[in-house]
């Protein structure tokens, strides 16, 4: 069994491909993932900070 790996997909992303990569990893629509980040930001849970950390840590898909 092949293990799943989390990657950024800049070609499919709006900004840096973080949400597109998360959507692929979770088998979810990237739009839903983007909405979750927006809701986290509006609720004060640092959605932007989480996005920026993932931007720096998650590698680009080869």
mmCIF file as Biopython writes it, N, C-alpha, C and O atoms, coordinates in Angstrom:
data_model
#
loop_
_atom_site.group_PDB
_atom_site.id
_atom_site.type_symbol
_atom_site.label_atom_id
_atom_site.label_alt_id
_atom_site.label_comp_id
_atom_site.label_asym_id
_atom_site.label_entity_id
_atom_site.label_seq_id
_atom_site.pdbx_PDB_ins_code
_atom_site.Cartn_x
_atom_site.Cartn_y
_atom_site.Cartn_z
_atom_site.occupancy
_atom_site.B_iso_or_equiv
_atom_site.auth_seq_id
_atom_site.auth_asym_id
_atom_site.pdbx_PDB_model_num
ATOM 1   N N  . UNK A ? 1  ? 0.847   -1.183 0.000   1.0 0.0 1  A 1 
ATOM 2   C CA . UNK A ? 1  ? 0.000   0.000  0.000   1.0 0.0 1  A 1 
ATOM 3   C C  . UNK A ? 1  ? 0.888   1.241  0.000   1.0 0.0 1  A 1 
ATOM 4   O O  . UNK A ? 1  ? 1.831   1.348  0.784   1.0 0.0 1  A 1 
ATOM 5   N N  . UNK A ? 2  ? 0.575   2.154  -0.875  1.0 0.0 2  A 1 
ATOM 6   C CA . UNK A ? 2  ? 1.342   3.391  -0.989  1.0 0.0 2  A 1 
ATOM 7   C C  . UNK A ? 2  ? 0.826   4.408  0.020   1.0 0.0 2  A 1 
ATOM 8   O O  . UNK A ? 2  ? -0.380  4.631  0.128   1.0 0.0 2  A 1 
ATOM 9   N N  . UNK A ? 3  ? 1.742   5.020  0.753   1.0 0.0 3  A 1 
ATOM 10  C CA . UNK A ? 3  ? 1.320   6.018  1.735   1.0 0.0 3  A 1 
ATOM 11  C C  . UNK A ? 3  ? 1.058   7.350  1.048   1.0 0.0 3  A 1 
ATOM 12  O O  . UNK A ? 3  ? 1.721   7.707  0.073   1.0 0.0 3  A 1 
ATOM 13  N N  . UNK A ? 4  ? 0.088   8.071  1.570   1.0 0.0 4  A 1 
ATOM 14  C CA . UNK A ? 4  ? -0.256  9.381  1.027   1.0 0.0 4  A 1 
ATOM 15  C C  . UNK A ? 4  ? 0.733   10.410 1.556   1.0 0.0 4  A 1 
ATOM 16  O O  . UNK A ? 4  ? 1.172   10.333 2.704   1.0 0.0 4  A 1 
ATOM 17  N N  . UNK A ? 5  ? 1.076   11.369 0.710   1.0 0.0 5  A 1 
ATOM 18  C CA . UNK A ? 5  ? 1.957   12.451 1.119   1.0 0.0 5  A 1 
ATOM 19  C C  . UNK A ? 5  ? 1.281   13.767 0.782   1.0 0.0 5  A 1 
ATOM 20  O O  . UNK A ? 5  ? 0.576   13.894 -0.219  1.0 0.0 5  A 1 
ATOM 21  N N  . UNK A ? 6  ? 1.514   14.732 1.641   1.0 0.0 6  A 1 
ATOM 22  C CA . UNK A ? 6  ? 0.927   16.057 1.459   1.0 0.0 6  A 1 
ATOM 23  C C  . UNK A ? 6  ? 1.892   16.924 0.669   1.0 0.0 6  A 1 
ATOM 24  O O  . UNK A ? 6  ? 3.053   17.086 1.046   1.0 0.0 6  A 1 
ATOM 25  N N  . UNK A ? 7  ? 1.404   17.476 -0.427  1.0 0.0 7  A 1 
ATOM 26  C CA . UNK A ? 7  ? 2.185   18.375 -1.274  1.0 0.0 7  A 1 
ATOM 27  C C  . UNK A ? 7  ? 1.374   19.618 -1.583  1.0 0.0 7  A 1 
ATOM 28  O O  . UNK A ? 7  ? 0.144   19.602 -1.531  1.0 0.0 7  A 1 
ATOM 29  N N  . UNK A ? 8  ? 2.084   20.710 -1.908  1.0 0.0 8  A 1 
ATOM 30  C CA . UNK A ? 8  ? 1.437   21.890 -2.478  1.0 0.0 8  A 1 
ATOM 31  C C  . UNK A ? 8  ? 1.349   21.680 -3.983  1.0 0.0 8  A 1 
ATOM 32  O O  . UNK A ? 8  ? 2.246   21.085 -4.579  1.0 0.0 8  A 1 
ATOM 33  N N  . UNK A ? 9  ? 0.279   22.163 -4.599  1.0 0.0 9  A 1 
ATOM 34  C CA . UNK A ? 9  ? 0.105   22.044 -6.041  1.0 0.0 9  A 1 
ATOM 35  C C  . UNK A ? 9  ? -0.114  23.455 -6.604  1.0 0.0 9  A 1 
ATOM 36  O O  . UNK A ? 9  ? -1.255  23.876 -6.797  1.0 0.0 9  A 1 
ATOM 37  N N  . UNK A ? 10 ? 0.979   24.185 -6.867  1.0 0.0 10 A 1 
ATOM 38  C CA . UNK A ? 10 ? 0.850   25.578 -7.316  1.0 0.0 10 A 1 
ATOM 39  C C  . UNK A ? 10 ? 0.084   25.744 -8.629  1.0 0.0 10 A 1 
ATOM 40  O O  . UNK A ? 10 ? -0.573  26.766 -8.829  1.0 0.0 10 A 1 
ATOM 41  N N  . UNK A ? 11 ? 0.157   24.758 -9.528  1.0 0.0 11 A 1 
ATOM 42  C CA . UNK A ? 11 ? -0.534  24.869 -10.813 1.0 0.0 11 A 1 
ATOM 43  C C  . UNK A ? 11 ? -2.050  24.877 -10.654 1.0 0.0 11 A 1 
ATOM 44  O O  . UNK A ? 11 ? -2.752  25.456 -11.482 1.0 0.0 11 A 1 
ATOM 45  N N  . UNK A ? 12 ? -2.561  24.245 -9.604  1.0 0.0 12 A 1 
ATOM 46  C CA . UNK A ? 12 ? -4.003  24.157 -9.389  1.0 0.0 12 A 1 
ATOM 47  C C  . UNK A ? 12 ? -4.488  25.128 -8.319  1.0 0.0 12 A 1 
ATOM 48  O O  . UNK A ? 12 ? -5.688  25.222 -8.065  1.0 0.0 12 A 1 
ATOM 49  N N  . UNK A ? 13 ? -3.575  25.841 -7.700  1.0 0.0 13 A 1 
ATOM 50  C CA . UNK A ? 13 ? -3.943  26.695 -6.579  1.0 0.0 13 A 1 
ATOM 51  C C  . UNK A ? 13 ? -4.250  28.115 -6.965  1.0 0.0 13 A 1 
ATOM 52  O O  . UNK A ? 13 ? -3.899  28.573 -8.052  1.0 0.0 13 A 1 
ATOM 53  N N  . UNK A ? 14 ? -4.910  28.806 -6.063  1.0 0.0 14 A 1 
ATOM 54  C CA . UNK A ? 14 ? -5.225  30.214 -6.263  1.0 0.0 14 A 1 
ATOM 55  C C  . UNK A ? 14 ? -4.027  31.085 -5.890  1.0 0.0 14 A 1 
ATOM 56  O O  . UNK A ? 14 ? -3.717  32.054 -6.583  1.0 0.0 14 A 1 
ATOM 57  N N  . UNK A ? 15 ? -3.362  30.739 -4.800  1.0 0.0 15 A 1 
ATOM 58  C CA . UNK A ? 15 ? -2.215  31.525 -4.343  1.0 0.0 15 A 1 
ATOM 59  C C  . UNK A ? 15 ? -0.950  30.682 -4.447  1.0 0.0 15 A 1 
ATOM 60  O O  . UNK A ? 15 ? -0.088  30.956 -5.281  1.0 0.0 15 A 1 
ATOM 61  N N  . UNK A ? 16 ? -0.834  29.662 -3.607  1.0 0.0 16 A 1 
ATOM 62  C CA . UNK A ? 16 ? 0.394   28.867 -3.585  1.0 0.0 16 A 1 
ATOM 63  C C  . UNK A ? 16 ? 0.131   27.374 -3.686  1.0 0.0 16 A 1 
ATOM 64  O O  . UNK A ? 16 ? 1.077   26.587 -3.660  1.0 0.0 16 A 1 
ATOM 65  N N  . UNK A ? 17 ? -1.110  26.963 -3.801  1.0 0.0 17 A 1 
ATOM 66  C CA . UNK A ? 17 ? -1.429  25.558 -3.960  1.0 0.0 17 A 1 
ATOM 67  C C  . UNK A ? 17 ? -1.592  24.772 -2.675  1.0 0.0 17 A 1 
ATOM 68  O O  . UNK A ? 17 ? -1.712  23.547 -2.714  1.0 0.0 17 A 1 
ATOM 69  N N  . UNK A ? 18 ? -1.599  25.454 -1.528  1.0 0.0 18 A 1 
ATOM 70  C CA . UNK A ? 18 ? -1.752  24.759 -0.250  1.0 0.0 18 A 1 
ATOM 71  C C  . UNK A ? 18 ? -3.125  24.097 -0.161  1.0 0.0 18 A 1 
ATOM 72  O O  . UNK A ? 18 ? -3.221  22.920 0.188   1.0 0.0 18 A 1 
ATOM 73  N N  . UNK A ? 19 ? -4.161  24.822 -0.466  1.0 0.0 19 A 1 
ATOM 74  C CA . UNK A ? 19 ? -5.523  24.274 -0.375  1.0 0.0 19 A 1 
ATOM 75  C C  . UNK A ? 19 ? -5.763  23.197 -1.427  1.0 0.0 19 A 1 
ATOM 76  O O  . UNK A ? 19 ? -6.478  22.228 -1.170  1.0 0.0 19 A 1 
ATOM 77  N N  . UNK A ? 20 ? -5.171  23.358 -2.610  1.0 0.0 20 A 1 
ATOM 78  C CA . UNK A ? 20 ? -5.304  22.326 -3.640  1.0 0.0 20 A 1 
ATOM 79  C C  . UNK A ? 20 ? -4.633  21.041 -3.178  1.0 0.0 20 A 1 
ATOM 80  O O  . UNK A ? 20 ? -5.165  19.952 -3.389  1.0 0.0 20 A 1 
ATOM 81  N N  . UNK A ? 21 ? -3.480  21.161 -2.557  1.0 0.0 21 A 1 
ATOM 82  C CA . UNK A ? 21 ? -2.784  19.985 -2.033  1.0 0.0 21 A 1 
ATOM 83  C C  . UNK A ? 21 ? -3.546  19.323 -0.900  1.0 0.0 21 A 1 
ATOM 84  O O  . UNK A ? 21 ? -3.646  18.097 -0.838  1.0 0.0 21 A 1 
ATOM 85  N N  . UNK A ? 22 ? -4.082  20.143 -0.003  1.0 0.0 22 A 1 
ATOM 86  C CA . UNK A ? 22 ? -4.880  19.592 1.096   1.0 0.0 22 A 1 
ATOM 87  C C  . UNK A ? 22 ? -6.138  18.912 0.569   1.0 0.0 22 A 1 
ATOM 88  O O  . UNK A ? 22 ? -6.538  17.860 1.067   1.0 0.0 22 A 1 
ATOM 89  N N  . UNK A ? 23 ? -6.756  19.516 -0.436  1.0 0.0 23 A 1 
ATOM 90  C CA . UNK A ? 23 ? -7.942  18.912 -1.029  1.0 0.0 23 A 1 
ATOM 91  C C  . UNK A ? 23 ? -7.644  17.562 -1.640  1.0 0.0 23 A 1 
ATOM 92  O O  . UNK A ? 23 ? -8.424  16.621 -1.489  1.0 0.0 23 A 1 
ATOM 93  N N  . UNK A ? 24 ? -6.522  17.460 -2.330  1.0 0.0 24 A 1 
ATOM 94  C CA . UNK A ? 24 ? -6.135  16.180 -2.920  1.0 0.0 24 A 1 
ATOM 95  C C  . UNK A ? 24 ? -5.819  15.160 -1.829  1.0 0.0 24 A 1 
ATOM 96  O O  . UNK A ? 24 ? -6.200  13.995 -1.941  1.0 0.0 24 A 1 
ATOM 97  N N  . UNK A ? 25 ? -5.132  15.587 -0.786  1.0 0.0 25 A 1 
ATOM 98  C CA . UNK A ? 25 ? -4.752  14.686 0.304   1.0 0.0 25 A 1 
ATOM 99  C C  . UNK A ? 25 ? -5.978  14.152 1.048   1.0 0.0 25 A 1 
ATOM 100 O O  . UNK A ? 25 ? -6.030  12.981 1.424   1.0 0.0 25 A 1 
ATOM 101 N N  . UNK A ? 26 ? -6.968  15.036 1.253   1.0 0.0 26 A 1 
ATOM 102 C CA . UNK A ? 26 ? -8.162  14.671 2.007   1.0 0.0 26 A 1 
ATOM 103 C C  . UNK A ? 26 ? -9.304  14.163 1.124   1.0 0.0 26 A 1 
ATOM 104 O O  . UNK A ? 26 ? -10.384 13.849 1.624   1.0 0.0 26 A 1 
ATOM 105 N N  . UNK A ? 27 ? -9.065  14.081 -0.183  1.0 0.0 27 A 1 
ATOM 106 C CA . UNK A ? 27 ? -10.109 13.710 -1.143  1.0 0.0 27 A 1 
ATOM 107 C C  . UNK A ? 27 ? -11.320 14.626 -1.019  1.0 0.0 27 A 1 
ATOM 108 O O  . UNK A ? 27 ? -12.462 14.167 -0.985  1.0 0.0 27 A 1 
ATOM 109 N N  . UNK A ? 28 ? -11.055 15.918 -0.952  1.0 0.0 28 A 1 
ATOM 110 C CA . UNK A ? 28 ? -12.111 16.921 -0.821  1.0 0.0 28 A 1 
ATOM 111 C C  . UNK A ? 28 ? -11.914 17.988 -1.895  1.0 0.0 28 A 1 
ATOM 112 O O  . UNK A ? 28 ? -10.837 18.113 -2.479  1.0 0.0 28 A 1 
ATOM 113 N N  . UNK A ? 29 ? -12.952 18.735 -2.136  1.0 0.0 29 A 1 
ATOM 114 C CA . UNK A ? 29 ? -12.883 19.839 -3.086  1.0 0.0 29 A 1 
ATOM 115 C C  . UNK A ? 29 ? -12.017 20.954 -2.496  1.0 0.0 29 A 1 
ATOM 116 O O  . UNK A ? 29 ? -12.243 21.353 -1.354  1.0 0.0 29 A 1 
ATOM 117 N N  . UNK A ? 30 ? -11.035 21.467 -3.238  1.0 0.0 30 A 1 
ATOM 118 C CA . UNK A ? 30 ? -10.190 22.545 -2.725  1.0 0.0 30 A 1 
ATOM 119 C C  . UNK A ? 30 ? -10.977 23.794 -2.317  1.0 0.0 30 A 1 
ATOM 120 O O  . UNK A ? 30 ? -10.536 24.546 -1.448  1.0 0.0 30 A 1 
ATOM 121 N N  . UNK A ? 31 ? -12.125 24.015 -2.931  1.0 0.0 31 A 1 
ATOM 122 C CA . UNK A ? 31 ? -12.953 25.165 -2.563  1.0 0.0 31 A 1 
ATOM 123 C C  . UNK A ? 31 ? -13.438 25.043 -1.124  1.0 0.0 31 A 1 
ATOM 124 O O  . UNK A ? 31 ? -13.496 26.037 -0.401  1.0 0.0 31 A 1 
ATOM 125 N N  . UNK A ? 32 ? -13.781 23.845 -0.710  1.0 0.0 32 A 1 
ATOM 126 C CA . UNK A ? 32 ? -14.207 23.612 0.676   1.0 0.0 32 A 1 
ATOM 127 C C  . UNK A ? 32 ? -13.053 23.909 1.631   1.0 0.0 32 A 1 
ATOM 128 O O  . UNK A ? 32 ? -13.247 24.522 2.680   1.0 0.0 32 A 1 
ATOM 129 N N  . UNK A ? 33 ? -11.849 23.468 1.256   1.0 0.0 33 A 1 
ATOM 130 C CA . UNK A ? 33 ? -10.670 23.716 2.096   1.0 0.0 33 A 1 
ATOM 131 C C  . UNK A ? 33 ? -10.409 25.219 2.198   1.0 0.0 33 A 1 
ATOM 132 O O  . UNK A ? 33 ? -10.079 25.720 3.273   1.0 0.0 33 A 1 
ATOM 133 N N  . UNK A ? 34 ? -10.554 25.933 1.089   1.0 0.0 34 A 1 
ATOM 134 C CA . UNK A ? 34 ? -10.378 27.393 1.102   1.0 0.0 34 A 1 
ATOM 135 C C  . UNK A ? 34 ? -11.402 28.058 2.026   1.0 0.0 34 A 1 
ATOM 136 O O  . UNK A ? 34 ? -11.065 28.965 2.787   1.0 0.0 34 A 1 
ATOM 137 N N  . UNK A ? 35 ? -12.642 27.602 1.952   1.0 0.0 35 A 1 
ATOM 138 C CA . UNK A ? 35 ? -13.682 28.164 2.823   1.0 0.0 35 A 1 
ATOM 139 C C  . UNK A ? 35 ? -13.370 27.921 4.296   1.0 0.0 35 A 1 
ATOM 140 O O  . UNK A ? 35 ? -13.636 28.777 5.139   1.0 0.0 35 A 1 
ATOM 141 N N  . UNK A ? 36 ? -12.810 26.765 4.604   1.0 0.0 36 A 1 
ATOM 142 C CA . UNK A ? 36 ? -12.430 26.469 5.992   1.0 0.0 36 A 1 
ATOM 143 C C  . UNK A ? 36 ? -11.349 27.438 6.458   1.0 0.0 36 A 1 
ATOM 144 O O  . UNK A ? 36 ? -11.409 27.933 7.584   1.0 0.0 36 A 1 
ATOM 145 N N  . UNK A ? 37 ? -10.356 27.715 5.604   1.0 0.0 37 A 1 
ATOM 146 C CA . UNK A ? 37 ? -9.322  28.677 5.963   1.0 0.0 37 A 1 
ATOM 147 C C  . UNK A ? 37 ? -9.914  30.075 6.178   1.0 0.0 37 A 1 
ATOM 148 O O  . UNK A ? 37 ? -9.519  30.783 7.104   1.0 0.0 37 A 1 
ATOM 149 N N  . UNK A ? 38 ? -10.852 30.466 5.329   1.0 0.0 38 A 1 
ATOM 150 C CA . UNK A ? 38 ? -11.494 31.775 5.488   1.0 0.0 38 A 1 
ATOM 151 C C  . UNK A ? 38 ? -12.284 31.828 6.791   1.0 0.0 38 A 1 
ATOM 152 O O  . UNK A ? 38 ? -12.212 32.818 7.519   1.0 0.0 38 A 1 
ATOM 153 N N  . UNK A ? 39 ? -13.034 30.773 7.090   1.0 0.0 39 A 1 
ATOM 154 C CA . UNK A ? 39 ? -13.808 30.741 8.329   1.0 0.0 39 A 1 
ATOM 155 C C  . UNK A ? 39 ? -12.900 30.767 9.555   1.0 0.0 39 A 1 
ATOM 156 O O  . UNK A ? 39 ? -13.219 31.431 10.541  1.0 0.0 39 A 1 
ATOM 157 N N  . UNK A ? 40 ? -11.776 30.057 9.509   1.0 0.0 40 A 1 
ATOM 158 C CA . UNK A ? 40 ? -10.817 30.096 10.613  1.0 0.0 40 A 1 
ATOM 159 C C  . UNK A ? 40 ? -10.260 31.503 10.806  1.0 0.0 40 A 1 
ATOM 160 O O  . UNK A ? 40 ? -10.080 31.962 11.934  1.0 0.0 40 A 1 
ATOM 161 N N  . UNK A ? 41 ? -9.992  32.174 9.704   1.0 0.0 41 A 1 
ATOM 162 C CA . UNK A ? 41 ? -9.472  33.547 9.785   1.0 0.0 41 A 1 
ATOM 163 C C  . UNK A ? 41 ? -10.513 34.485 10.377  1.0 0.0 41 A 1 
ATOM 164 O O  . UNK A ? 41 ? -10.195 35.291 11.251  1.0 0.0 41 A 1 
ATOM 165 N N  . UNK A ? 42 ? -11.750 34.388 9.911   1.0 0.0 42 A 1 
ATOM 166 C CA . UNK A ? 42 ? -12.804 35.271 10.406  1.0 0.0 42 A 1 
ATOM 167 C C  . UNK A ? 42 ? -13.159 34.990 11.864  1.0 0.0 42 A 1 
ATOM 168 O O  . UNK A ? 42 ? -13.580 35.889 12.592  1.0 0.0 42 A 1 
ATOM 169 N N  . UNK A ? 43 ? -12.985 33.734 12.284  1.0 0.0 43 A 1 
ATOM 170 C CA . UNK A ? 43 ? -13.306 33.363 13.659  1.0 0.0 43 A 1 
ATOM 171 C C  . UNK A ? 43 ? -12.159 33.692 14.618  1.0 0.0 43 A 1 
ATOM 172 O O  . UNK A ? 43 ? -12.288 33.514 15.829  1.0 0.0 43 A 1 
ATOM 173 N N  . UNK A ? 44 ? -11.038 34.171 14.070  1.0 0.0 44 A 1 
ATOM 174 C CA . UNK A ? 44 ? -9.931  34.555 14.922  1.0 0.0 44 A 1 
ATOM 175 C C  . UNK A ? 44 ? -8.980  33.427 15.267  1.0 0.0 44 A 1 
ATOM 176 O O  . UNK A ? 44 ? -8.183  33.561 16.195  1.0 0.0 44 A 1 
ATOM 177 N N  . UNK A ? 45 ? -9.044  32.328 14.550  1.0 0.0 45 A 1 
ATOM 178 C CA . UNK A ? 45 ? -8.189  31.186 14.847  1.0 0.0 45 A 1 
ATOM 179 C C  . UNK A ? 45 ? -6.936  31.137 13.984  1.0 0.0 45 A 1 
ATOM 180 O O  . UNK A ? 45 ? -6.363  30.065 13.792  1.0 0.0 45 A 1 
ATOM 181 N N  . UNK A ? 46 ? -6.509  32.258 13.471  1.0 0.0 46 A 1 
ATOM 182 C CA . UNK A ? 46 ? -5.246  32.368 12.730  1.0 0.0 46 A 1 
ATOM 183 C C  . UNK A ? 46 ? -5.178  31.480 11.493  1.0 0.0 46 A 1 
ATOM 184 O O  . UNK A ? 46 ? -4.183  30.788 11.280  1.0 0.0 46 A 1 
ATOM 185 N N  . UNK A ? 47 ? -6.215  31.496 10.691  1.0 0.0 47 A 1 
ATOM 186 C CA . UNK A ? 47 ? -6.207  30.741 9.441   1.0 0.0 47 A 1 
ATOM 187 C C  . UNK A ? 47 ? -5.081  31.181 8.524   1.0 0.0 47 A 1 
ATOM 188 O O  . UNK A ? 47 ? -4.477  30.356 7.838   1.0 0.0 47 A 1 
ATOM 189 N N  . UNK A ? 48 ? -4.794  32.477 8.509   1.0 0.0 48 A 1 
ATOM 190 C CA . UNK A ? 48 ? -3.710  32.993 7.674   1.0 0.0 48 A 1 
ATOM 191 C C  . UNK A ? 48 ? -2.366  32.476 8.178   1.0 0.0 48 A 1 
ATOM 192 O O  . UNK A ? 48 ? -1.506  32.103 7.381   1.0 0.0 48 A 1 
ATOM 193 N N  . UNK A ? 49 ? -2.183  32.454 9.478   1.0 0.0 49 A 1 
ATOM 194 C CA . UNK A ? 49 ? -0.933  31.964 10.057  1.0 0.0 49 A 1 
ATOM 195 C C  . UNK A ? 49 ? -0.723  30.488 9.725   1.0 0.0 49 A 1 
ATOM 196 O O  . UNK A ? 49 ? 0.387   30.090 9.371   1.0 0.0 49 A 1 
ATOM 197 N N  . UNK A ? 50 ? -1.758  29.684 9.832   1.0 0.0 50 A 1 
ATOM 198 C CA . UNK A ? 50 ? -1.666  28.261 9.498   1.0 0.0 50 A 1 
ATOM 199 C C  . UNK A ? 50 ? -1.316  28.096 8.018   1.0 0.0 50 A 1 
ATOM 200 O O  . UNK A ? 50 ? -0.487  27.259 7.660   1.0 0.0 50 A 1 
ATOM 201 N N  . UNK A ? 51 ? -1.953  28.900 7.160   1.0 0.0 51 A 1 
ATOM 202 C CA . UNK A ? 51 ? -1.680  28.842 5.719   1.0 0.0 51 A 1 
ATOM 203 C C  . UNK A ? 51 ? -0.222  29.186 5.438   1.0 0.0 51 A 1 
ATOM 204 O O  . UNK A ? 51 ? 0.441   28.495 4.664   1.0 0.0 51 A 1 
ATOM 205 N N  . UNK A ? 52 ? 0.278   30.242 6.057   1.0 0.0 52 A 1 
ATOM 206 C CA . UNK A ? 52 ? 1.663   30.655 5.826   1.0 0.0 52 A 1 
ATOM 207 C C  . UNK A ? 52 ? 2.663   29.616 6.316   1.0 0.0 52 A 1 
ATOM 208 O O  . UNK A ? 52 ? 3.683   29.380 5.668   1.0 0.0 52 A 1 
ATOM 209 N N  . UNK A ? 53 ? 2.380   29.003 7.443   1.0 0.0 53 A 1 
ATOM 210 C CA . UNK A ? 53 ? 3.268   27.945 7.949   1.0 0.0 53 A 1 
ATOM 211 C C  . UNK A ? 53 ? 3.274   26.766 6.979   1.0 0.0 53 A 1 
ATOM 212 O O  . UNK A ? 53 ? 4.328   26.203 6.682   1.0 0.0 53 A 1 
ATOM 213 N N  . UNK A ? 54 ? 2.095   26.398 6.491   1.0 0.0 54 A 1 
ATOM 214 C CA . UNK A ? 54 ? 2.025   25.289 5.530   1.0 0.0 54 A 1 
ATOM 215 C C  . UNK A ? 54 ? 2.735   25.653 4.228   1.0 0.0 54 A 1 
ATOM 216 O O  . UNK A ? 54 ? 3.353   24.795 3.596   1.0 0.0 54 A 1 
ATOM 217 N N  . UNK A ? 55 ? 2.649   26.917 3.827   1.0 0.0 55 A 1 
ATOM 218 C CA . UNK A ? 55 ? 3.328   27.384 2.624   1.0 0.0 55 A 1 
ATOM 219 C C  . UNK A ? 55 ? 4.834   27.170 2.742   1.0 0.0 55 A 1 
ATOM 220 O O  . UNK A ? 55 ? 5.493   26.811 1.767   1.0 0.0 55 A 1 
ATOM 221 N N  . UNK A ? 56 ? 5.369   27.389 3.925   1.0 0.0 56 A 1 
ATOM 222 C CA . UNK A ? 56 ? 6.801   27.239 4.151   1.0 0.0 56 A 1 
ATOM 223 C C  . UNK A ? 56 ? 7.232   25.791 4.352   1.0 0.0 56 A 1 
ATOM 224 O O  . UNK A ? 56 ? 8.348   25.427 3.981   1.0 0.0 56 A 1 
ATOM 225 N N  . UNK A ? 57 ? 6.383   24.972 4.922   1.0 0.0 57 A 1 
ATOM 226 C CA . UNK A ? 57 ? 6.770   23.609 5.308   1.0 0.0 57 A 1 
ATOM 227 C C  . UNK A ? 57 ? 6.434   22.559 4.257   1.0 0.0 57 A 1 
ATOM 228 O O  . UNK A ? 57 ? 7.241   21.664 4.004   1.0 0.0 57 A 1 
ATOM 229 N N  . UNK A ? 58 ? 5.268   22.652 3.643   1.0 0.0 58 A 1 
ATOM 230 C CA . UNK A ? 58 ? 4.807   21.604 2.714   1.0 0.0 58 A 1 
ATOM 231 C C  . UNK A ? 58 ? 5.543   21.739 1.376   1.0 0.0 58 A 1 
ATOM 232 O O  . UNK A ? 58 ? 5.558   22.818 0.785   1.0 0.0 58 A 1 
ATOM 233 N N  . UNK A ? 59 ? 6.153   20.645 0.898   1.0 0.0 59 A 1 
ATOM 234 C CA . UNK A ? 59 ? 6.897   20.718 -0.365  1.0 0.0 59 A 1 
ATOM 235 C C  . UNK A ? 59 ? 5.971   20.774 -1.575  1.0 0.0 59 A 1 
ATOM 236 O O  . UNK A ? 59 ? 4.802   20.394 -1.507  1.0 0.0 59 A 1 
ATOM 237 N N  . UNK A ? 60 ? 6.534   21.265 -2.696  1.0 0.0 60 A 1 
ATOM 238 C CA . UNK A ? 60 ? 5.801   21.326 -3.954  1.0 0.0 60 A 1 
ATOM 239 C C  . UNK A ? 60 ? 5.749   19.912 -4.555  1.0 0.0 60 A 1 
ATOM 240 O O  . UNK A ? 60 ? 6.710   19.149 -4.459  1.0 0.0 60 A 1 
ATOM 241 N N  . UNK A ? 61 ? 4.622   19.585 -5.170  1.0 0.0 61 A 1 
ATOM 242 C CA . UNK A ? 61 ? 4.448   18.263 -5.785  1.0 0.0 61 A 1 
ATOM 243 C C  . UNK A ? 61 ? 5.399   18.131 -6.977  1.0 0.0 61 A 1 
ATOM 244 O O  . UNK A ? 61 ? 5.435   18.997 -7.851  1.0 0.0 61 A 1 
ATOM 245 N N  . UNK A ? 62 ? 6.156   17.054 -7.002  1.0 0.0 62 A 1 
ATOM 246 C CA . UNK A ? 62 ? 7.114   16.864 -8.115  1.0 0.0 62 A 1 
ATOM 247 C C  . UNK A ? 62 ? 6.415   16.571 -9.442  1.0 0.0 62 A 1 
ATOM 248 O O  . UNK A ? 62 ? 7.079   16.389 -10.463 1.0 0.0 62 A 1 
#
